[in-house]
Amino acid sequence: MFSKIMQLLKGGLHKLGLYSDIKKLSDHKNVSMDESFYTQIDKWKALYSGYLADHHEYMDFNIEKGKHRKTRHTLGMPKVVTEEIATLIYNEKVQISISEKEKETSDVNEFIQQVLKANKFNTKFPELIEKMFALGGAVLKPYVDEQGIKLQFVTADAFIPISYSATGEIDEGVFITEQVKGQYRYTHLEWYIKDDDGVYAIEHDLYRTDKNKEDELGIKVELQELYPDMQFDVWRFPGVTRPMFVYLKPNIANNIDFSSPLGISLYANAMDTMKAIDIAFDSFIREFRLGKKRIMVPRQALRTVVDPETGEFKRYFDASDEVYQGYDAGPGNEKIEDMSVELRVDEHISAVNALLNLFAMQTGFSAGSFSFDGQSVKTATEVVSENSKTFRTKQSHEVVIEDALKHLIHVIVEMEKVFGDRDFTTSDYEITVQFDDSIAQDRTADGAFYVSMVTSGLMSKMKAMMLQFGYSEEEAKKEIEQMQKENGSVQAEQVDEFGLE
């Protein structure tokens, strides 16, 4: 996979004049591509998908097959842990709202909600977050078609950064899409770049190769060969002031490639532990299979003999059955013994749980977040303390998710101004992302606390509503005004307290 990616970079960036050597960048571009890092992404993806040869295969030996490779049973912890953290961060209770100053209702908010709903955002975005934690990154890519603004959800293995700012924000990149049609495999490259005039542009390249040659880029062909309705290879957008995509990654320092703007997998530093978990689980499964019976058989009983009726060679016992174990018996000692085996169920469960606690610590969860009962892995569902490691990890990742969502909304609004029918006259709007903190909050107790603070004069109603409900200042102000309309006239002291003049 990475060899193909390097071909993409070399061919495309050569054409753009960005560098002359695949390992070396031009002075004006800050790009650092490391083959080993993309190899890691491939490993993280394989583990998330459920199979990585180095992790899930091992050498075994039996009488029938001799030395051979076997596939290890797995608990599938990469999927479990990424699904769990994604669910904790983004679920149906998360609210995204936009308020505009001096306006009762926000046209921007109405438009954004329509775009998100049309793109099934609340269904697809949690899936993207899960894959982001698995592969170390993801990209939200808005684009415009005849139906309006659409969102494409891109995983880390289909995106390559070209340049990024001093703060690590990626502002240019390449999106890779593969498609098989007939006997050919097409690779479509979308270069999101800035041209020499500083204008954002999208350049399209299309390569073709035989459909069976997955690791080859092939030859460059006309874009219209696969996309007949696409009239131009290069599109320039003079009115756009920011990158038309949003890269998001886990809030974890990249300790694999210090110079890379890319993120790392949630389980990047727990690879050995995950393998140990699967070794223990595989041993647990084998314990039941081997513990059914164990019969000691004289070795001569395992020899093949000729069936007098059919002339076929047959064994006295099935040599591939692990129940039978041959031994050298002396004269007069030829006997079959049933060797009973005591199952070590508790020991295996204890070992798996000890490793799960280590894995939880390495991935940012509290001890006990994952447990094995002999049948499946269970996740803790009880309310956790605000000081717990799980809650702190959740809040840490929410910081980057919130920033990415706000960036996405800004991009969508700007794209609508440039390409759409709506002419938003204001850029003075406030975005609020309210995450679900119910796993560590008693909202009834919190509400009682804020009421007591307001009653005692230690906190304004506006501040209390912002803290309790996640309102922006503008939303809290409007809510208070509505409450006052419902409850009667506004008193003079209320005007002063809430600044409603």
Summary of the structure (lengths in Angstrom):
residues: 501
radius of gyration: 30.6
end to end distance: 62.9
largest distance: 111.9
contacts: 1397
relative contact order: 0.12
helix: 40%
strand: 23%
